Amino acid sequence: MEVKVARLADLPPGKGMAVYAGGRDIALFNLAGEIVAIGNECPHQSGSLGDGWLEGEIVICPVHGWEFDARSGACMTVPGESVPRFPVRVDGDSILVDLGE
């Protein structure tokens, strides 16, 4: 199920944001014009990844600095840890996330 979660104008290149849609806490990132979405909650201590910092395609959790690949959700700090990844589609100015339901 696709859900509109934000407007493209709300997410400039190099930035992230947290949204809540369909019962899911989602972090959106604009990677030089490509919008990607992963789970917002860091598995370490529940930090908001959408409030973290982007360094290239790596998002850094603002709580204790765990690093995640913004495209895949894989944790770079602790191998084997990850957050879910959600397919994204941009339709005009709408950012749509597929929640898979």
C-alpha positions as CSV (number, residue, x, y, z in Angstrom):
1,M,0.0,0.0,0.0
2,E,1.5,3.4,-1.1
3,V,1.0,6.3,1.3
4,K,1.8,10.0,0.7
5,V,4.2,10.9,3.4
6,A,5.6,14.3,2.4
7,R,6.1,16.9,-0.3
8,L,9.3,16.9,-2.3
9,A,9.7,20.6,-1.4
10,D,9.9,19.6,2.3
11,L,13.0,17.5,1.8
12,P,15.9,19.4,0.2
13,P,19.0,17.5,-1.1
14,G,21.3,16.3,1.6
15,K,18.6,16.4,4.3
16,G,16.4,13.9,6.2
17,M,13.1,14.0,8.0
18,A,11.0,11.7,10.1
19,V,7.4,10.9,9.2
20,Y,4.7,8.6,10.7
21,A,2.4,6.9,8.3
22,G,0.3,3.7,8.4
23,G,1.5,2.9,11.8
24,R,5.2,3.1,10.8
25,D,7.9,5.4,11.9
26,I,9.9,6.3,8.7
27,A,13.0,8.3,8.0
28,L,13.2,9.9,4.5
29,F,16.4,11.2,3.0
30,N,17.1,13.1,-0.2
31,L,20.4,11.8,-1.6
32,A,21.2,14.3,-4.3
33,G,17.7,14.2,-5.7
34,E,17.0,10.5,-5.0
35,I,14.5,10.0,-2.2
36,V,15.0,6.9,0.0
37,A,13.1,5.6,3.1
38,I,14.2,3.4,6.0
39,G,12.9,2.7,9.4
40,N,13.3,5.7,11.7
41,E,14.1,4.0,14.9
42,C,17.8,3.1,15.6
43,P,18.0,-0.4,17.1
44,H,20.5,0.8,19.7
45,Q,18.5,3.2,21.8
46,S,15.6,4.2,19.6
47,G,17.2,7.4,18.3
48,S,15.4,9.1,15.4
49,L,17.4,8.5,12.2
50,G,15.4,11.2,10.4
51,D,16.8,13.7,12.9
52,G,20.4,12.4,12.3
53,W,23.1,13.7,10.0
54,L,23.8,12.6,6.4
55,E,27.4,12.1,5.2
56,G,27.0,11.1,1.6
57,E,24.7,8.1,1.7
58,I,25.3,7.3,5.4
59,V,23.0,8.5,8.1
60,I,24.4,9.0,11.6
61,C,22.0,8.5,14.6
62,P,21.9,11.6,16.7
63,V,21.9,9.6,20.0
64,H,25.1,7.6,20.0
65,G,26.4,7.9,16.4
66,W,25.5,4.5,15.0
67,E,25.8,4.7,11.2
68,F,23.4,3.3,8.6
69,D,23.3,3.0,4.8
70,A,20.4,5.3,3.9
71,R,19.6,3.1,0.8
72,S,19.5,-0.3,2.4
73,G,19.1,0.3,6.1
74,A,22.2,-1.8,6.9
75,C,24.1,-0.8,10.0
76,M,27.7,0.1,9.3
77,T,28.6,0.3,13.1
78,V,27.4,-3.2,14.2
79,P,27.3,-5.9,11.4
80,G,24.1,-7.7,11.3
81,E,22.0,-4.9,12.7
82,S,19.6,-3.0,10.3
83,V,16.4,-1.1,10.0
84,P,13.7,-1.8,7.4
85,R,13.9,-0.3,3.9
86,F,10.8,1.0,2.2
87,P,10.3,1.5,-1.6
88,V,9.7,5.1,-2.6
89,R,8.0,6.8,-5.6
90,V,7.8,10.5,-6.4
91,D,4.7,11.6,-8.2
92,G,4.9,15.3,-9.0
93,D,5.6,16.9,-5.7
94,S,4.3,14.0,-3.6
95,I,6.7,11.5,-1.9
96,L,4.9,8.1,-1.7
97,V,6.2,5.2,0.4
98,D,5.1,1.6,-0.1
99,L,4.4,0.1,3.3
100,G,3.9,-3.3,1.8
101,E,0.5,-4.0,3.2
